[in-house]
Amino acid sequence: MARAQRARIRTAGLQPAQVLAGLSSLAFLVFGIVGFTRTGLADFAGRSDATVLGFSVNPLYNLGFVVLGAIGLLLTFGSGRSRVFGFLTFVAFGALFVWGLMIAGTVSTNPVSQAGNPFNLNGPDNWLHLGLAALGLVIAFLPARHKVLLPEDEEETVVADRADSATAVAPLPDASRRPKHEKGPTVAREERPPGLAH
């Protein structure tokens, strides 16, 4: 019972959040790089007719995907960091989703209308951002796989206890404890009657 109380719970190996965060980061990088091949660097935050998989892009939008993908790859080397990336993805694309609704007129008032549309957002982009925000929440709240670890000194104690109990039940013969005249290997001697020649 004491051993179970002192046991420690640790995360076990590569976590699902890390795998999903890594794959998402790679996808963001690829999307941004392909976007740059379509738009180039001209008219950085302006209107563009270029699309990637049907979604409107411009250089600023592409840069956002590349930066988020690079940050995600750096954060995938730990379970907690991957969850931070999930929250970051949720906040970034959640904000873009709400802003896209304002730009599209779905939400009647746009408090930042003077900023225009620097990310070149349209209707399909809004649905993409909603899906990516949901993906961020999934990454942030994916359950972790755990394993129970016992302290190392307790493991050694358990092994020693077992060895002691085995010796107590069946002690092994020790050559150093035999009398001096029996130092050689133990051989069964044949008893002969006195007076007979050897």
N, C-alpha and C positions, 0 to 999 in steps of 0.2 A: 504494500500500500504506500509506503514511504517513497519507494522508487517511482511509482506512478505520479505522486504529487510533485516530485522534482523533475519530471520529464519535461523536455522543451519541445515546442512545436515550431518547425521551420518550413519554409516553402520548399517544395521538392522540384528541383530541376527547372527546365524551361517552362514558363507559365503560358497558358492560353492567351492572356492579355499581351504578352511580349510577341507571340507569333502574329496575332492579328494587327498589332501596332506596326510590326516590321513590314508585313505585307501591304498595309495601308500606306505606309510611308513610301515604299517603292512605287506604288500606284500613283501617288501624288507627284513624285519626281518624274515619272514617265509622262504623266498628263501635262505637267508644266513644260517639260522639254519638247514634247511634240507640239504644244501650243506655240512655243517660240519658233519652231520651224514653219508654222503657218503664218505668224504675224510679223516676225522679225522684231526689231526694237524701235521702229518708227511709230510716231504718235502714241507714246508710251501709255497714257491714261485716257486715250480718246476712243471714239466709236470705231469699231472694226466689224467687217463682215465675215471674218475668219471664224471657223467653228472646229471643234474637236469632239467627235462622237455626237454631233448635233447641238453642242453647248457653245454659246458665244464666248469668245476669248479675246483678250488684248494683252499686250506685254505686261502690264501691271498685274493682271489676273494670273498670268503664267508665273510671274515672279512669286506671287503669294503661294502657289502650289509647290514651287521648287523649295522655297524657304521652309514651309511647313513639313515637307517630305524630309528635308535634311535634318530638321530638329527632331522629327520622329525617329529617324535612324539612330541619332545620338541617344535618344531616351529609351530605346528598346533593350538596353543592356541591364535591365533591372525590372522587377515586377512593379515596384512602386512608381518608378519613372515612366513605365508604359502607361500606367493609370493617369499620371499627370498629362501625358500626351493625349490620352482620351478626353480629359476635361478641356484641354487646349483646343482640340478639334471640335468639341461640342460648342464651346464659346465662339470660336471663329466662324464656323459655318452657321451656327444659330443666329449670330448677328447679321451675317450676309443674307440669310433667309428672310429675316424681318425687314432688312433694308430693301431687298428685292421686292417684297410685297408692297412696300411704300412706293418704289419706283414704278411698279406695274399698275399702281392705282388700286390694288386690292384693299389696302389700308388708306383711308381717305386723307389723312394728314401725313406729310413727310417733313419732320422737323429739320432735316438736313438737305432740303431740296436745293439750296444754294450750292451744294457740293456737286450737283449733277449726277452723272453715272460713270465714275472713274473706272469701275470694274467691268463695264459693258454688260450689265446683267439683263437677262430677259426671263420669260416665263419658264422655259425648261431648266434654266440655271437655278431657279427657286426650288424646284423639286429635287434637283441634285443636292443643293445645300441642305435641304430638310433631311434627306437620306444620310448625308455625311455627318450631320449633327447627331442623328440617331446612332450611327456607327461609333461616334466618339463616346456616347453614353454607354454603349455595350462594352467597349474597351475599358472604360473607367470602372465598370461594376462587374466584370467577369469574375466568377469565383476562382480563387487560387487553389492549387493542389498543395496539400501539406503532408508532412511526414513527422512522426514522433521520434525524437532523439533522446536517448538516455545519456546522462553524463558518463564520460569515459572511465572515471575512477570507479563508478558503480559496476560497469561492465567487467573491469578487472577483478573487482571483489567477487562478483558472481563466479567467474572462472576459478579463482583461488578457492572459494568455498567448495566447489564441486570436486576439486583436486584433493582437498583435505578429507572430504567424506569418502572418497574412493580409497585413500590410503588407510583410513581407519577401518574400512571393511576388509580389505585384503592387502596387508603390508607386503612390500616387495623385499626379497632377501638382499642383504647388503654384505658384500664380501669383506668390508673393513671391520664388521662387527663379529666375525667368526674368530675363534681362538687361533693363536699363532701357528699351532701345528696343523691347522686345516686351511692353510693359505691357498692351496691349489684348488682345482675344480673339485666339486663334491662328487665322490664316486662311492657307490654302494660297496661295502667291504664284506667279504665272505668269512664267516666265523669258522675256524678250524680247531679241532681238539688239540690240547697241548701234547707235545712230544712228537708230533708228525713233522717230517722234514718239509721244508718249503720247496 
